[in-house]
Amino acid sequence: MPPSAEGRDIPQPANAEPAGVRLQKVLAVAGLGSRRACEELITAGRVTVNGRDARLGMRVDPEADVVAVDGSAVPTATGLVYVAINKPRGMLSTMSDERARPCVGDLVADLSTLLHHVGRLDADSEGLLLLTNDGALSHRLTHPSYGVLKTYLVEVDGVVPRSLGRQLRAGVELEDGLVTADGFRVVDSTPGRSVLELSVHEGRKHVVRRALAEVGYPVTRLVRVAVGPIRLGGLKPGRRRRLQPGEVHSLYRTVDLST
């Protein structure tokens, strides 16, 4: 019987590829730029692997090693999925519904990966909703302490006064506390209706609708057009798209998801 190989090194073939993937390739695939640009990030000392300074040409395991640029983690694991959808009006922000009503889960039912929605939109609202299986990211995107901005286009009846923006920025008192607008502008105005762009950093239920109703302008239509740096753009209602690696990294930076 041949001696056991346990406890001794097994020689590798002379032409065997070293384990892992070159760091600059991992960074490029993650959307940090061309390989040359990623090499410059490494030589500038801006990249760490598992908390230690990286070196040019080193190999890493994208599934296990923690890679960071300027202290912000870079998502490199291949199993993570990030999807943006344009939720139509009337669709539920749930992954399934026991009464078979339309829900956002229907839009990703063909994907083999189990996803969850990041936050929600009520059935009468529409627009951008993110879905992922990245629990750490979704937790921070929805946790109020990280203050991620959500931007909405809101339609109300009538012409709004110039003072409305100042009033919303100063804060509107609701039954569950003060809500303040981080951004406000009038996009369009006619004698019968006004379209407003409003940004808030919190996710209390119906907070935009309730704040505008409180100041005398009930919402007739609400569309979320951005979550942090991710914008709805030209995505049509009921359609989805995968986030680009650079977009995912921008979300990580937004919520300071670092090593």
N, C-alpha and C positions, 0 to 999 in steps of 0.2 A: 504494500500500500504506500503511495507517495506521501511525503511529509506534509503536514498541514501548513497552509499559507497564512494561518492566523499569527499575528504578531510580527510579520516581516513585510517589507515593501515588495510589491509585485512590479517587476520592471514593465515600463510602458514601451510600446513600439516607438522607434526613433522618429517616425513621422506622425505621431499622435498629436491631435490638436489640443492645446491647453484648455483646461476647463473654463467655462464662463464666456462672457461676451465682452468685447472691448468697451470700456466705459464711454468713449466718445460716440460709439454707435448707439449705445443705450440712451444717451442723452438726445441724440438726433432723432431717434424713433419716438422719444417722448415729446418731441416738438420744441426743443430748445434751440433749434437752428441747424445749419449745415454741420457736417462733421468737423470742418475746419473751425467754424465758430465755437463748437463745443470743445475742441482742443484748446482754444484760447481761454475758455472759461476755466478749464482744468489748470492750465499753466498760470493763470492769474490767481490761483488759490481760492476760487469761489465755490469749489465743489468738494463735498465730503462724502465718504462712504462709511456707513455705520459709525458716524461721528468723528471719523479721522480724515485728515487732509488726503485728497485723492492725488494720484500721480498719473501722468500721461502714459497711456498704453496699458494700464492695469485692467484686469478682467474682473467682472462682477457677475453675480447671479441675479438677474432681474426679478426673480420670484421671491428671493429671500433677503437680499441686501437692501439697506436703506440708503438711497442716494438723495442728496440734497444740494441745492444751488442757493447760495446766499442764505443758508439756514432754513429754506423752505423745501419740504420733501417733494420729490418728483415721483409721480405714480408710474411704476415700471412693470408691475405684475401683469401678465397677459390676461388673467381671468377677470380683470375689472372692466366694467362696461358703463358707459356714460351716454345717455340719450336725452335729447331735447324733443319735446312734442308741442304741438299747438292744440291745446284742448279746446274742442268746440263747445259752444253754449249748449247746455242740456246734458253734457256728459259728466259722470261722477268721477271725482278724484280718488278712486279706489282701484285696487288691482283685480278685484272680482266683485260680483254682486249676486246674492242668492236669488234675487228676483229677475235676473237676466237683463237688467237695465244696462245701457251703454256705459262703459267705464274705461279709464285710461289703460287698464290691463289689456283691453281688446287690441290696442294699438301696438303692443309688443308681444302678443300671444305666440307669435311664430319664433321668438327668440328662445334658445335653450336655457339661457341664464335667468334665474329668478331675480327680478328687480323690485325695488320699492320706490314710491314717489317721494320727492323731497319737498315737504310742505304740501299744501293743497290749494285748490281754487274751488269755491262753491259752484254748484251746478249752473247757476245763472251767469257765472263769470267765465271768461275764456282767455286763451293766450298761453304763454310759456310755462311749462312745467318740466322739471328735470326728473329723470329716473335713473337709478344706479344700483349697484350692489356694493358700493364703497361706503360702508357704515360710518367710518371715521369722518369722511367728508360730509355726508348728509347730516350727521349730528351737528357739526359746526355750522353748516349752512342754515339750519333751522333754529339753533340755539340763540336766544335774544342777546346774550352777552357778546356775540361776534358782530352784531349790527350790520348784517348783510343787507344792502339796499335792494328793494324791489320797486320797479318802476311800472306805472300803469297809465294807459290812456283811458280817460273817463269821460263819458258823455252825460251831460245834465241838461235839463230844460232851462231856457231863458238865457239872458246875458248876465255874466257874473261881474261883480264890481272889482275894481282894481285892488281894493283892500282885502279881498279874499285870500290872496297869497300870504299877506302879512299875518292875517288871522290864523291860517293853518300852520305857518311856521312858528308862531307864538305858542300854539298848542290849543287843542280843543278837549275840554273835559268830558269824558264818557263815564258810564257807570262803573267801569273797571279801571279807571285811571286816565291820565292825560295822554293824548296822542299828538305828536308833532310831525309836520311834514319836513323832510330834508330837502326837498326840491319841489318847485311848483312853477308852471307857466301855462298860459292860455295858448293852445295850439290853433284853435279856430273858433270863431264866434259869429253867429247870425242871430236875428231877432228871436228865433224859436229855440235855438240850442247852442251850447258851448261844449267844446272838446278841450279837456284839461290834461296836462301831463303832471302826474303826482308821484313822488318818490317817498317811501317810508322805510325804516330800518327794522320794523317789527312785524310779527306774523299773527297778532291776535285775530280771532275770528271776525270776519266782515269789517275789519277796522277801517278801511277806506270808505266803504259804504256808510258805516255808522257815523264817521266824522263829517262827511259831507251832508248827510241828513241832519245832523245836529246843527249845522250852520245854515240850513234852509235850502240845500240843493241835493235832493235825492238823486241817486245814480240811476240812469236808464240803460247804460251799457258800460261794462268794465272789461278791459283787455290788459293782461299783464304782458309787457313788452320786454322786460329785462329782469334777470336775477343776477345781482352783482355784475360781473363783466360780460355775462352771456346774454345776447340779445335775440329776440324772436326773429327779426329780419323778415325775409320773404317766405318763411315757412308757412305753408297753407294749412287751414284748419283740418284737423284729423290726420296730419302727416307727422313724420318723425325724421330725425337725422342724428347720426352719431356725432358727438362732440369731437373736435380735433384735439390732438394731444396738447397743443399750446393752450387751448381753451381750458382743458382740465388743469393744467399747471397754473393758469391764472386764477382758477377757483381755489386751488391750494394756497396761493399767495394771499388771496382775499381773506381767508379764514386763518391765516398764520399756522397752517398745518406743517409744523416743522419737526425736525428730529429732536 
